[in-house]
Amino acid sequence: MTTTFRTATAADEPALFALWDQCFAASHLPDLYTMDADRHRRTFVAETDGGIDAVVVYVPRLIRDAHGTPQRVGGIGSVATRPEARGQGLVRRLLVEAEQVMRADGCAWSLLFTGTPGVYRGSGWQEFRRTYAEGTIAPATAAAAPRFRIRPALPEDLPAVAGLHAVYNATRPLTSVRTPEDWAVRVPAWYGRDTHALIAEDPVSGDPVGWIVARYVAQRDAAAAPAVAVTECALAADPGEALGELLAAVGDRARADGLTVARVRLPDTPDSRAALPRLLSDARTHEEWVGMTRPLTGTPEAIRETVTAAGATYWYGDSF
């Protein structure tokens, strides 16, 4: 049997969708994939006897560097191999093809997130450290009258939320510059029906001044109840107590559903540290090493400066 390494064609899409369905519980991947009109040139497949054995997709993104300047970055995602074809180095070979195209496209570096870093280390990707807070959901308290009205986010809030997001992340290292297409397809794909999005609304003007997204996720102990995971927020330039009230509302809803544990991934800033006790009574900091980077036309030093910058954050809603 001979394996051919090539870029994808439109005729490959049914086989790609079937492979992703076999390897992932992610029915939204075809929708994300078809967002990109130039997707076939950036999709690399290993084919044996007319069947697709493995695939790697490169997704171009504009990601802010340590100084807040958007840089072209090559996101690696939707990596899949048929179970029978694993252990043959197919993904490593496809990563070489992807690297060449990313360099030709002027990508400063490449970014991916994985639970199997060993697959990528030999191809030049290196892990970087991220942290999150986890702990027991704080008990309900008889707090002072809330300053903001907290309510579920609605589809018609999208323009206001996009504006909050742009302000909040205007210079934040590691965040992606979102396009209208991202808000229309990518964000809803990752923040779908299993998420709870809330708005903090100014009671006088009615303007949204804060937005938060939380999901219920499985814990390490499969027999335990899910945890509520805060995956994103966006705040106005002068949010006041909005983040604290949003976190408290997340806790209220999770507590009512019988949950006891919360996990929070927010920028490490004075505002977020001050607001965290509204959700967590005993916040503990944990490390994770699931993010990986590889220099392309840029330097390792510039990447390190970006991923270690104060407040650096990569939002789950920008996944590829």
N, C-alpha and C positions, 0 to 999 in steps of 0.2 A: 504494500500500500504506500502511496506517495501523498505526502501532505503538502498542500499549496498554501502559501501565505500571501494574502492580497487584501485590497480594500473592498468594501462591500458594494453591492449594487441594490437597486430597488427590488430585484427579484429575490434577494436574500432576506427581506424583512419578515416574511412569515416564519422562516426557520429561526431567525434571531429572536422573535417574540416567543416562539415555542421554547427555545433554550432558556431565556430569562424566566419564563413561567416555570420551567423545570427546576431552576436553581434558586429562585427567589420567590418570596411571598410578596410580590410588588406588582400588582396589576396596572399601576400607573406608569410603568417604565415605557411602554409604547407611546403614550401621550408626550412624555418628556422627550423621547427620542425624536419624534416627528416635529418637534418645535424647530429643529435646526435644518434649514433648507440645504445646507452643505454637509449634512451628516454622513453621507456615504464615503466622502473623501477622508473623513476622520474616524471611520469605523474599520477596524483591522480584524480579519478573520483567518482562522486556520481551517482549511477544507480538506477532507479526505473522502475520496470516492463519492463526491457530490454532496456530502453532508458537512454541516458546520460543526466542528469539534470545539472551537474556542473563539471568544470575541473579546476585544478591548476597544473601548470608545474614548476618544479624546474630545472634551467639551471646552471650548474657549470661554474664559471668563475674565472680566475686568475686576481685579482685586486690589484694594488699597494697600500700599506699602507702609512702612513705619512712619512715613511723613504724611500719610493720607493721600498720596498720589496714586491714581489707578494705574496698574500695570497689567499687561496681558499675561494670563496664566493658563496653563493647560491642565484642566481637570481630568483625571482618569477615573472612569466609572463604568458601570454595567459590565464588569469583568466576569466572565462565566466560562466554565469548561464542562463539557459532558462528563459525568462521573467515570465512564469507561476510558476517557482520554486523559485523565489526570495523571500527573507524575511524569509527563513526557517533555516538560519545558516549553509547552506551546505558548503560555502567557508570557514567559520571558522573551521569546522570539517576537511576539506581537508588540511588546513594550519597546523593543528596538525600532520597529517600524513607526510606532507612535512618536517616539522621541525625535526621529528625523523630521517628521512633519511638523511637530510642535516648534522645533528650532527654525525650520523654514518659514513658519508663520510668525516668527518673532516673539515667541513666548519667553518671558524672563525666567520662569521656573515652572515646575509642575507640582500639582497638589492632589493627594488622594486620601481617603479614609478607609481603614480596613481593620478587620479583626485578625487577619493573618499576615502580619508584617513581613514574615520570612519570605513570602512569595516575591516581595519587591526589593528587599535589601540588596540582593545580588545584582539587581539592575540599576542600582545607584540611588534609590530613594532611602531617606533616613527619617526616623520618627522624631516628632517634637512633642514636648510636654504641654498638656492642657490640664486645667483643674476644674472641679465642680464641687458644689456644696451638697451635702446630703444629711438628713436627720429626721427627727420626729416632727410631725406636723404640730404646730403650736395649738394649744387649746383656744377655744373661743373666749374672747375677753369682752368686757363691757367698755369698749373704747369710747373716746369722745366722738361726738357726731361727725360722720365722714364729711370731708370737704368736697368730694367728687361723687358724682353718680356713676356707679359701676353697673354695666349692662353687657349682655352678649354682643359681640361684633356682628354686624350684618353685611350682606353683600354691598349695600349702598355706601358703606363706610370705606370701601377700598381706596378711593382717591385720597381721602384724609389720612388713612393709615399709610399709604405710600409716601405722602408728604412728611408725616412724622418720622418714618423710617429714613428718608433722605436726610432730614435734619439731624437725627440722632447719630447717624453713621457717616456724616459728611467727611470726617477725617479719621474715622476709627480704623486702625490697622487690621488687616485680614478680612474685612468685610467685603462683600461683593457689591458692585454697582448694579442694581436691579433695573431691568428694562420693563416697559409695559407688558411685554410678552411673558416675562418672569412672573409678574403679578397676576397675569391672566391664567397661566398654566402651571408654572413651576411651584409657586407658593401654595396654591390650592392642592396640588398633587401631594406635597409633603405634609401639609396641614389640612388633612381631609376630615372625614366624619369622626375620626377617633380623637380629634383635638377639641379643646375648648379655648376659644379666643374671646377676650374681654376688652372692653373699652372703658377708660376713665374719661368722663365727660364733665367739662366745666358747667356747674349748675346755672351760671348766669348767662354765658354766651352760647352754651350748648356745644361748644367746640370740643372735639376729642383732644385730650392732652396726654393720653397714654394708651398703650396697646400691649397686651401680653398673650402669649400662646402657651398652653400646657397640654400634655398628653398623658394618658395612663399607660405605663410600660411595665413589662414583667420584671420581677426582681431576680437576683441570682438564685435564690431559693424558689424553685418553680412552684412549690406548694404554697408560698406566701401570697398574700393579696398584692395586687399591683401597687406600684408607687406612682405618684403624680410627678411628672417631669416638666419643669418650666424650660422651654426651649428657645424663647425669643421675647424681646420686649422692644418697644420704641417709645420715646418720650419727647415731649415738647422741650423747647429751649429752657423754659422755667417750669418744671413739672411739679414743684412743691412736693406734696406727700403722695403724688399719684402712684408711684411704684409701690410704696408700702401698702396702700389701699388695694391695689391690684393683687399683690401677693396674698394679702389677707383674704380676699375674695376667692382666690384659687384654693386656699386652705379650707375655707368654709364649704366650698362645693365638694372637695375631696373628702373631707371629714363626713359630710352628709352621705357620701357613697361608701362609707366604711373603710376608707384608706387611712393609714397611719404614718406613711413614709413619704417624704418629698425629696426630689433631686432638682437642683437649680443650676443652670448654665447661663450665667449673665456676666457682662463685663465686670472685672474686678475694679470697681470705682468706689469712692466714698459714698455716693448715693445708694448703690446696690448693697454695700456692706451695712449701711444704716437701716435699710428697709428689710433685710433678710430675716430678722427676728419676727417680723409679722407673719412669716410662714413657717420658719424652723425654730423649734425651741432649743435645739442642741446641735447647731450646724457644725458639721465636720468636713474638712477639706480633703478631697480625694484627687489623686493623679490618674490620668489616662494617657496612653501613648498610641492612639489609633490614627492620628494624623501623620502623614509622611510627605516630605518635599524632596524635589530634585532640581538642582540648578540646570538651566539650559543656556540662554544667552546672558543671564545675570550671574551674580556671584553668590557663593554660600554665605558670605558675610551679610549681604543684603537680605537674604531669606531669614537668617537667624535674627537680624534686627527686627524684622517684621513680626515673626511668630512670638518673640519674647517682649514686644513692646507693651507698655502699660495699656490695659484695656483692650488688647487684641482679642478679637472674637470672630469665630466663623459660625454663622447661623445655620441651624439644621435646614431651614427653608431654602437654602441655596445649594443643597445637595445636588449631585449630578449622577 
